Every structure is written in C-alpha cells, then in structure tokens.
Amino acid sequence: MGTEEIFKVDKIDGIAWFVLNRPEKLNIMNMAFFQSLKAHFEQFDQDDEVRVIIIKAEGKSFTAGIDFFELGELIKGEGARFRDRLAREIMKLQDCISAVERCHKPVIAAIHGHCIGGGVDLISACDIRLASKDAVFSIRETRVAIVADLGTLQRLPHIIGHGWFRELALTGRDFSAQEALTMGLVTKVAPERDSLYEEAERLARQIASCAPLTVQGVKEVILYSRDHGVYPGLQYVAQKNSAILPSKDLMEAFQAFMEKRAPKFVGD
C-alpha cells in the first residue's frame, strides 16, 4: 500500500493539514501507518513553509487504533531472541509516535468519532486537542490484555493529571468528548465536524501569525521542562533566549507596535 493511500497532506498559508486517509478501514494503524507518520513529521520539521500542523481524519472515525491482524503477526514467537526482537519493534513504533512530539512545529489534533487505543497515543503526542461532540475515546489496551506501550502511559498524566488518567487507563472504558473537555484532554468541543475544523484552523492561524522560531522555542522549552523539571527548565530557557535574542522578528515586533500595525514575522 502506498503512503499516499494512508495519509493526505494539504499545505495552505503555513498550515499543513495532515489527513488520516483510510476511512474504509476506520484509519487503523498498521506498520505502514507508523513508518509513514514518522517520515511525514520529520519532513514537516524541516519545511520552513510549515508553521503549524493539523491532524484530522476521513470517514466516521478518527482512528480505531492498532491493526490487530498485523499485531498478531508481530507477537508470534517465543524464546529470548524473539522477545528481544519484539522489544526492538515496540521501540520502533514508539519512535514513530514520538516523531509527532519531536517535531518543532505545533501540532493540533482535530478528533471526531472513535479515537481508540493507539489513537490516544497519537493525540497525547500532540500539543493541542479539539474534538467534535460525537468523539469517543478509550485507552482500550487493558480490555484486550495489553499494556499500552506507545506513549499514553507516559504522556497523558501530564495532560489530565493522575486522578482521571489512572481511572481511564485501568478500566479501559469509553469516555465522551464532554468528559475529555472536563478533564482537559481537549480544550474545545465543537457541535459537528465542519465547526471542529473551523476552530482548528482558527487556532492554527493564530499560531502561524506569531514568530515561528519563537513558537518552536516555546514548544521545545515546554517539553524540556516537563522531562527535566522546573529549575533545569528555567536554566534551559535562559540559555535559549540568550542565544537567539535579539532577532529580526523581535525588531519587527517593536517596529509594528510603534507603527500600530500587525507584525509580519519571517522566522529570522
């Protein structure tokens, strides 16, 4: 299967719309999905024309999660060598999801319908999550005898806190868009898909209008501070700003303020 069948990409005014494009398969996540996901986000990271990425999906579900037919083939085997290979394969898949988080450009997930299992791994690696009213989420792995291993257990507690997280991870139950809003997994719930995408684009345009290297720096500092703590994070941002300031975009911001106009940032 060609990667063009798994994803579609449209770039408009600094926004890359990254579309999960297997509606007939409920956008399930097979091995080709993961490999192509990583390749696309590494390209976005290097593309100066891309300032923000929006992930959305075709069909009635955002994603039904991992392709269990391929998973079944992956876990066939026994013995020490097999288990070593399996651990390496899992880490490869983890790296593909982590490519979304590693991408310096902010990533917005616009979620409708079902977002199950691996889908929660994917959206947990995004920066902002929005949902339509019909969205249904589940950290489904405990219900199929698997320990979630692609990032949900590591990332989601930082997003929604341990109280909600442990209930959802241990029960594997479905939860609604409204619950996701209450716990802070998503920041807005739209009545239907068109308004969901309008809101995602509105947010993306706000971000794209800001100085791009500054936006990317903010994302980098957020992740560094999450992983290393408050005081190392403070030291890191001090070093980062001392390395990049003053910038042409900062001078443009001052000039635009004096001239009472909107700044035009170029990423320099």
DRENLUMZA-154873 format. One line per 5 residues: number of its first residue (from 1); for each residue y, x, z of N, C-alpha, C. Coordinates in steps of 0.02 Angstrom, whole numbers, plus 50000, padded with zeros to 5 digits. Layout:
N
NUM) Y:X:Z:Y:X:Z:Y:X:Z ~ ... .
This chain:
268
1) 49940:50042:50000:50000:50000:50000:50062:50044:50000 ~ 50109:50031:49955:50170:50069:49951:50217:50051:50008 ~ 50257:50100:50028:50303:50088:50084:50355:50036:50066 ~ 50369:50027:50001:50418:49976:49981:50392:49906:49997 ~ 50326:49897:50005:50299:49832:50024:50302:49820:50099 .
6) 50308:49873:50138:50310:49867:50210:50381:49855:50235 ~ 50429:49889:50205:50499:49884:50225:50544:49877:50164 ~ 50600:49845:50175:50655:49845:50127:50716:49874:50163 ~ 50759:49908:50126:50820:49936:50154:50879:49917:50109 ~ 50930:49889:50139:50993:49874:50105:51049:49908:50143 .
11) 51090:49947:50108:51147:49981:50140:51211:49949:50115 ~ 51251:49924:50162:51313:49891:50146:51366:49911:50196 ~ 51419:49944:50173:51477:49961:50215:51457:49996:50280 ~ 51415:50046:50274:51397:50085:50333:51340:50056:50374 ~ 51317:49996:50356:51262:49963:50393:51199:49966:50351 .
16) 51145:49991:50381:51079:49990:50348:51039:49932:50376 ~ 51023:49884:50333:50979:49829:50353:50907:49851:50339 ~ 50869:49859:50393:50800:49883:50389:50755:49823:50400 ~ 50719:49802:50348:50686:49737:50348:50610:49747:50349 ~ 50577:49720:50400:50504:49717:50401:50482:49666:50349 .
21) 50440:49689:50302:50432:49651:50240:50359:49636:50223 ~ 50320:49616:50274:50252:49592:50261:50244:49523:50292 ~ 50283:49474:50269:50282:49408:50301:50214:49375:50299 ~ 50175:49388:50246:50109:49356:50241:50061:49383:50293 ~ 50076:49441:50321:50035:49473:50373:50069:49470:50441 .
26) 50121:49429:50447:50160:49424:50510:50188:49491:50531 ~ 50200:49534:50481:50230:49601:50492:50191:49641:50544 ~ 50125:49636:50542:50085:49676:50588:50094:49750:50573 ~ 50082:49790:50624:50099:49862:50623:50035:49902:50610 ~ 50024:49921:50547:49967:49963:50531:49988:50036:50528 .
31) 49943:50080:50511:49959:50151:50512:50014:50169:50462 ~ 50012:50137:50404:50064:50149:50354:50132:50126:50381 ~ 50133:50073:50419:50195:50049:50451:50226:50104:50494 ~ 50185:50133:50537:50212:50184:50582:50237:50245:50545 ~ 50199:50269:50497:50219:50329:50460:50284:50317:50422 .
36) 50290:50259:50391:50350:50243:50353:50409:50231:50398 ~ 50397:50200:50456:50451:50190:50505:50483:50256:50524 ~ 50442:50305:50540:50469:50370:50559:50508:50402:50501 ~ 50480:50399:50441:50513:50430:50384:50581:50398:50371 ~ 50585:50332:50374:50648:50298:50363:50701:50317:50415 .
41) 50681:50318:50478:50731:50332:50530:50752:50405:50530 ~ 50710:50449:50509:50731:50519:50501:50781:50524:50443 ~ 50772:50484:50391:50820:50483:50336:50886:50453:50358 ~ 50884:50398:50395:50945:50368:50420:50985:50418:50462 ~ 50949:50457:50501:50982:50506:50546:51022:50557:50506 .
46) 50999:50573:50446:51031:50624:50405:51081:50595:50355 ~ 51085:50530:50350:51126:50497:50299:51195:50482:50329 ~ 51246:50519:50307:51313:50510:50334:51343:50442:50315 ~ 51316:50409:50265:51342:50343:50247:51318:50288:50294 ~ 51266:50302:50332:51239:50253:50379:51270:50264:50448 .
51) 51303:50212:50474:51332:50217:50540:51294:50175:50592 ~ 51263:50121:50569:51226:50076:50613:51166:50050:50574 ~ 51110:50037:50610:51051:50009:50579:51035:49942:50613 ~ 51020:49892:50574:50996:49827:50599:50925:49818:50577 ~ 50880:49806:50624:50810:49790:50608:50801:49714:50610 .
56) 50776:49687:50556:50759:49616:50555:50693:49609:50518 ~ 50669:49547:50509:50603:49537:50479:50602:49476:50435 ~ 50562:49480:50382:50549:49422:50339:50492:49380:50369 ~ 50491:49316:50350:50436:49273:50371:50449:49240:50438 ~ 50396:49210:50466:50405:49169:50527:50400:49209:50591 .
61) 50382:49273:50588:50377:49315:50648:50412:49381:50637 ~ 50443:49406:50689:50471:49473:50687:50413:49523:50678 ~ 50365:49522:50724:50302:49557:50714:50251:49531:50763 ~ 50189:49523:50739:50134:49503:50782:50101:49563:50816 ~ 50130:49623:50808:50105:49681:50843:50057:49724:50803 .
66) 50016:49761:50838:49971:49809:50808:49918:49775:50765 ~ 49899:49807:50710:49845:49785:50667:49779:49802:50701 ~ 49745:49750:50727:49684:49762:50766:49626:49785:50723 ~ 49626:49770:50659:49573:49794:50616:49576:49870:50610 ~ 49636:49896:50600:49643:49970:50596:49633:50001:50665 .
71) 49656:49967:50718:49646:49994:50785:49572:50000:50800 ~ 49533:49951:50778:49461:49953:50789:49429:50015:50758 ~ 49452:50034:50699:49426:50094:50667:49448:50156:50705 ~ 49508:50155:50732:49536:50213:50767:49497:50229:50830 ~ 49472:50178:50864:49440:50190:50930:49364:50192:50926 .
76) 49337:50196:50865:49265:50205:50859:49246:50278:50870 ~ 49203:50290:50917:49181:50359:50930:49165:50369:51003 ~ 49141:50428:51018:49126:50445:51087:49126:50521:51095 ~ 49126:50543:51157:49124:50615:51170:49194:50645:51178 ~ 49194:50707:51201:49257:50741:51217:49300:50753:51155 .
81) 49269:50773:51100:49308:50787:51040:49341:50723:51014 ~ 49303:50668:51015:49332:50604:50993:49391:50585:51037 ~ 49384:50593:51102:49438:50572:51147:49500:50617:51140 ~ 49489:50680:51125:49545:50724:51111:49581:50703:51048 ~ 49543:50687:50995:49574:50663:50933:49610:50597:50943 .
86) 49581:50553:50984:49613:50488:50997:49680:50498:51032 ~ 49681:50543:51081:49744:50556:51117:49797:50582:51068 ~ 49776:50625:51022:49824:50652:50973:49849:50596:50926 ~ 49805:50551:50906:49826:50496:50863:49875:50450:50899 ~ 49861:50436:50963:49908:50395:51002:49976:50428:51006 .
91) 49977:50493:51017:50041:50529:51022:50079:50529:50955 ~ 50042:50529:50900:50075:50524:50834:50109:50457:50827 ~ 50075:50403:50848:50105:50337:50844:50165:50331:50891 ~ 50159:50361:50951:50216:50362:50997:50276:50395:50965 ~ 50264:50450:50929:50318:50487:50898:50352:50445:50844 .
96) 50314:50403:50810:50344:50360:50759:50391:50309:50789 ~ 50372:50279:50845:50417:50233:50880:50477:50271:50908 ~ 50465:50329:50936:50519:50369:50965:50571:50390:50913 ~ 50551:50392:50849:50598:50410:50796:50656:50361:50793 ~ 50644:50298:50812:50697:50248:50814:50747:50266:50869 .
101) 50722:50284:50927:50766:50304:50982:50800:50371:50968 ~ 50764:50418:50937:50794:50484:50924:50849:50480:50872 ~ 50846:50432:50827:50898:50426:50776:50966:50421:50810 ~ 51013:50464:50789:51078:50465:50822:51120:50403:50807 ~ 51102:50366:50755:51139:50306:50738:51116:50248:50782 .
106) 51162:50207:50807:51142:50149:50848:51097:50101:50808 ~ 51049:50072:50843:51001:50027:50811:51002:49959:50847 ~ 51013:49907:50808:51014:49838:50833:50952:49802:50809 ~ 50915:49771:50855:50857:49730:50835:50878:49657:50835 ~ 50867:49623:50779:50881:49552:50772:50814:49515:50768 .
111) 50793:49484:50821:50724:49462:50830:50719:49386:50824 ~ 50671:49363:50784:50655:49292:50780:50580:49283:50785 ~ 50558:49223:50801:50487:49210:50804:50451:49254:50854 ~ 50390:49272:50838:50350:49311:50886:50367:49386:50882 ~ 50373:49416:50940:50381:49489:50947:50331:49510:51000 .
116) 50273:49532:50978:50215:49539:51020:50192:49612:51024 ~ 50170:49633:51083:50138:49699:51091:50179:49756:51064 ~ 50156:49785:51008:50191:49841:50978:50262:49824:50958 ~ 50276:49760:50947:50344:49739:50932:50390:49752:50990 ~ 50366:49742:51052:50406:49757:51111:50416:49832:51118 .
121) 50366:49872:51100:50376:49945:51097:50433:49962:51051 ~ 50434:49930:50992:50485:49944:50942:50555:49925:50967 ~ 50563:49864:50992:50630:49843:51012:50654:49879:51075 ~ 50607:49903:51116:50626:49942:51176:50658:50008:51156 ~ 50641:50033:51096:50670:50095:51072:50738:50085:51038 .
126) 50759:50022:51031:50824:50007:51000:50879:50008:51053 ~ 50941:50008:51030:50997:50011:51076:51022:49943:51098 ~ 51020:49895:51053:51044:49827:51067:50993:49779:51038 ~ 50980:49725:51075:50932:49675:51052:50964:49606:51055 ~ 50958:49569:51000:50980:49500:50995:50920:49458:50974 .
131) 50922:49394:50990:50865:49351:50972:50889:49283:50950 ~ 50849:49250:50909:50860:49180:50894:50824:49139:50947 ~ 50843:49076:50952:50817:49032:51005:50741:49026:51003 ~ 50711:49033:50943:50639:49024:50936:50599:49086:50953 ~ 50631:49140:50972:50595:49203:50985:50548:49196:51045 .
136) 50489:49226:51038:50440:49228:51092:50415:49300:51098 ~ 50416:49326:51158:50398:49396:51171:50335:49399:51215 ~ 50299:49455:51210:50243:49466:51255:50224:49540:51255 ~ 50217:49568:51315:50185:49634:51323:50111:49617:51328 ~ 50080:49607:51271:50016:49573:51266:49956:49615:51286 .
141) 49966:49680:51296:49908:49726:51299:49859:49711:51355 ~ 49883:49690:51414:49835:49676:51468:49788:49619:51450 ~ 49809:49576:51405:49767:49519:51385:49715:49539:51333 ~ 49720:49600:51307:49669:49624:51260:49639:49690:51283 ~ 49644:49703:51349:49609:49760:51381:49634:49828:51357 .
146) 49700:49834:51346:49730:49897:51326:49789:49912:51372 ~ 49798:49974:51391:49859:49995:51424:49911:50008:51371 ~ 49967:49973:51373:50020:49983:51323:50039:50057:51322 ~ 50038:50086:51262:50044:50160:51260:50094:50186:51210 ~ 50138:50142:51183:50186:50166:51133:50258:50164:51156 .
151) 50270:50155:51221:50338:50163:51247:50364:50107:51290 ~ 50333:50048:51287:50359:49992:51327:50358:50008:51402 ~ 50303:50037:51427:50298:50051:51498:50348:50104:51521 ~ 50370:50146:51475:50418:50198:51493:50491:50176:51484 ~ 50504:50134:51434:50574:50117:51418:50598:50051:51448 .
156) 50554:50002:51449:50577:49935:51468:50602:49930:51540 ~ 50573:49966:51589:50601:49961:51657:50675:49982:51661 ~ 50696:50028:51618:50766:50049:51617:50811:49995:51588 ~ 50782:49949:51550:50821:49897:51517:50826:49834:51560 ~ 50769:49813:51589:50769:49749:51626:50756:49757:51700 .
161) 50743:49817:51724:50727:49826:51795:50654:49815:51810 ~ 50631:49843:51865:50559:49842:51881:50533:49774:51901 ~ 50575:49730:51930:50551:49665:51952:50523:49624:51894 ~ 50566:49609:51845:50544:49573:51786:50490:49612:51749 ~ 50501:49677:51741:50456:49717:51700:50384:49715:51725 .
166) 50375:49724:51790:50306:49727:51815:50271:49660:51808 ~ 50307:49605:51818:50276:49540:51808:50252:49533:51736 ~ 50295:49549:51688:50278:49539:51618:50224:49587:51595 ~ 50227:49650:51617:50177:49700:51596:50109:49685:51625 ~ 50107:49660:51686:50042:49649:51719:50010:49583:51699 .
171) 50050:49532:51685:50022:49467:51665:50009:49463:51590 ~ 50050:49498:51549:50045:49491:51477:50068:49424:51451 ~ 50102:49385:51493:50120:49317:51474:50175:49316:51421 ~ 50178:49260:51385:50233:49249:51338:50297:49234:51378 ~ 50354:49255:51350:50418:49234:51380:50468:49220:51324 .
176) 50513:49176:51338:50557:49147:51288:50620:49189:51278 ~ 50658:49171:51226:50722:49204:51213:50769:49193:51272 ~ 50769:49134:51302:50813:49121:51358:50795:49165:51418 ~ 50730:49173:51431:50709:49219:51485:50730:49290:51468 ~ 50722:49310:51405:50742:49377:51384:50816:49388:51395 .
181) 50856:49336:51384:50928:49340:51396:50942:49347:51471 ~ 50908:49307:51511:50919:49308:51583:50904:49377:51613 ~ 50850:49408:51589:50831:49473:51617:50868:49532:51585 ~ 50905:49520:51531:50943:49573:51500:50908:49610:51445 ~ 50849:49585:51424:50815:49617:51367:50856:49607:51303 .
186) 50883:49547:51294:50928:49534:51239:50997:49518:51268 ~ 51049:49529:51228:51117:49517:51253:51145:49451:51227 ~ 51115:49423:51175:51138:49358:51149:51078:49322:51119 ~ 51081:49254:51124:51032:49211:51091:51069:49166:51042 ~ 51048:49168:50980:51079:49128:50927:51037:49066:50915 .
191) 51068:49011:50893:51030:48949:50883:50979:48953:50827 ~ 50992:48993:50776:50945:49000:50721:50955:49068:50687 ~ 50915:49082:50635:50912:49149:50606:50977:49169:50571 ~ 51008:49123:50535:51070:49141:50500:51124:49163:50549 ~ 51132:49126:50603:51183:49146:50652:51161:49209:50690 .
196) 51096:49220:50697:51072:49282:50726:51094:49342:50685 ~ 51086:49337:50619:51104:49393:50576:51180:49401:50571 ~ 51215:49345:50574:51288:49350:50576:51313:49387:50638 ~ 51282:49372:50695:51302:49406:50757:51282:49480:50754 ~ 51224:49495:50727:51203:49565:50721:51252:49603:50677 .
201) 51272:49572:50622:51319:49605:50576:51387:49613:50609 ~ 51409:49564:50647:51473:49569:50682:51474:49628:50730 ~ 51421:49635:50768:51415:49691:50814:51412:49757:50776 ~ 51373:49758:50723:51366:49820:50683:51433:49841:50654 ~ 51472:49793:50630:51537:49810:50601:51584:49836:50655 .
206) 51581:49809:50715:51621:49836:50770:51604:49909:50784 ~ 51539:49922:50786:51517:49991:50799:51536:50037:50741 ~ 51525:50013:50679:51539:50054:50620:51613:50070:50613 ~ 51656:50028:50643:51728:50041:50639:51752:50096:50686 ~ 51709:50116:50733:51726:50169:50781:51711:50237:50751 .
211) 51737:50289:50783:51725:50357:50759:51650:50372:50761 ~ 51619:50386:50703:51545:50390:50701:51515:50445:50744 ~ 51545:50504:50745:51516:50558:50786:51523:50543:50860 ~ 51576:50507:50878:51585:50487:50948:51532:50436:50968 ~ 51520:50386:50924:51468:50337:50937:51401:50370:50946 .
216) 51385:50417:50901:51321:50452:50906:51318:50494:50970 ~ 51374:50524:50989:51376:50562:51051:51364:50519:51112 ~ 51392:50458:51112:51381:50412:51167:51307:50396:51174 ~ 51274:50381:51118:51202:50366:51120:51164:50426:51148 ~ 51181:50485:51125:51146:50546:51147:51154:50557:51222 .
221) 51215:50546:51247:51228:50556:51319:51192:50502:51360 ~ 51191:50441:51336:51155:50387:51371:51082:50406:51381 ~ 51050:50429:51327:50979:50446:51331:50967:50507:51375 ~ 51011:50557:51368:51003:50617:51409:51010:50600:51484 ~ 51059:50558:51500:51071:50540:51570:51013:50498:51597 .
226) 50986:50453:51556:50927:50415:51577:50869:50460:51595 ~ 50858:50511:51554:50799:50553:51561:50807:50610:51612 ~ 50870:50628:51627:50882:50686:51670:50920:50670:51735 ~ 50952:50612:51739:50987:50593:51800:51062:50598:51794 ~ 51097:50574:51846:51170:50567:51845:51205:50634:51838 .
231) 51190:50682:51883:51229:50744:51884:51215:50788:51823 ~ 51153:50797:51802:51143:50832:51738:51177:50796:51680 ~ 51178:50729:51682:51211:50691:51630:51286:50704:51629 ~ 51316:50709:51687:51388:50724:51691:51403:50793:51663 ~ 51361:50841:51681:51370:50909:51655:51362:50910:51579 .
236) 51313:50872:51555:51299:50871:51483:51358:50842:51444 ~ 51387:50787:51468:51442:50757:51431:51505:50800:51434 ~ 51514:50836:51489:51571:50882:51493:51564:50937:51441 ~ 51504:50964:51434:51492:51016:51384:51500:50988:51313 ~ 51476:50927:51304:51479:50897:51237:51551:50885:51216 .
241) 51592:50856:51259:51661:50843:51241:51701:50907:51232 ~ 51686:50956:51273:51723:51020:51265:51706:51053:51199 ~ 51646:51037:51171:51625:51066:51107:51655:51030:51047 ~ 51670:50966:51053:51690:50928:50995:51764:50908:50995 ~ 51798:50915:51051:51869:50895:51054:51915:50956:51050 .
246) 51974:50948:51019:51996:50888:50983:51963:50883:50915 ~ 51961:50822:50888:51932:50811:50822:51983:50777:50777 ~ 51970:50777:50712:52014:50743:50665:52016:50668:50679 ~ 51958:50640:50699:51957:50569:50716:52000:50554:50777 ~ 52000:50599:50826:52043:50588:50884:52117:50590:50863 .
251) 52135:50636:50821:52204:50639:50797:52222:50576:50757 ~ 52173:50551:50719:52184:50489:50681:52194:50430:50729 ~ 52157:50429:50784:52164:50375:50833:52234:50376:50863 ~ 52260:50436:50881:52328:50442:50908:52380:50419:50856 ~ 52370:50442:50794:52418:50425:50741:52419:50350:50728 .
256) 52360:50320:50726:52355:50248:50714:52387:50209:50770 ~ 52380:50233:50832:52411:50199:50889:52487:50201:50883 ~ 52513:50259:50864:52586:50266:50857:52612:50223:50800 ~ 52573:50216:50747:52594:50177:50689:52573:50104:50692 ~ 52541:50084:50747:52520:50015:50759:52477:49988:50702 .
261) 52426:50027:50685:52379:50007:50632:52308:50023:50655 ~ 52260:49997:50619:52190:50012:50634:52173:50083:50611 ~ 52138:50123:50652:52120:50190:50630:52067:50189:50576 ~ 52066:50241:50535:52015:50250:50484:51976:50314:50499 ~ 51919:50306:50530:51880:50363:50552:51833:50386:50496 .
266) 51827:50452:50490:51786:50481:50436:51728:50522:50463 ~ 51724:50531:50529:51669:50569:50558:51681:50644:50554 ~ 51742:50664:50574:51758:50736:50572:51803:50753:50631 .
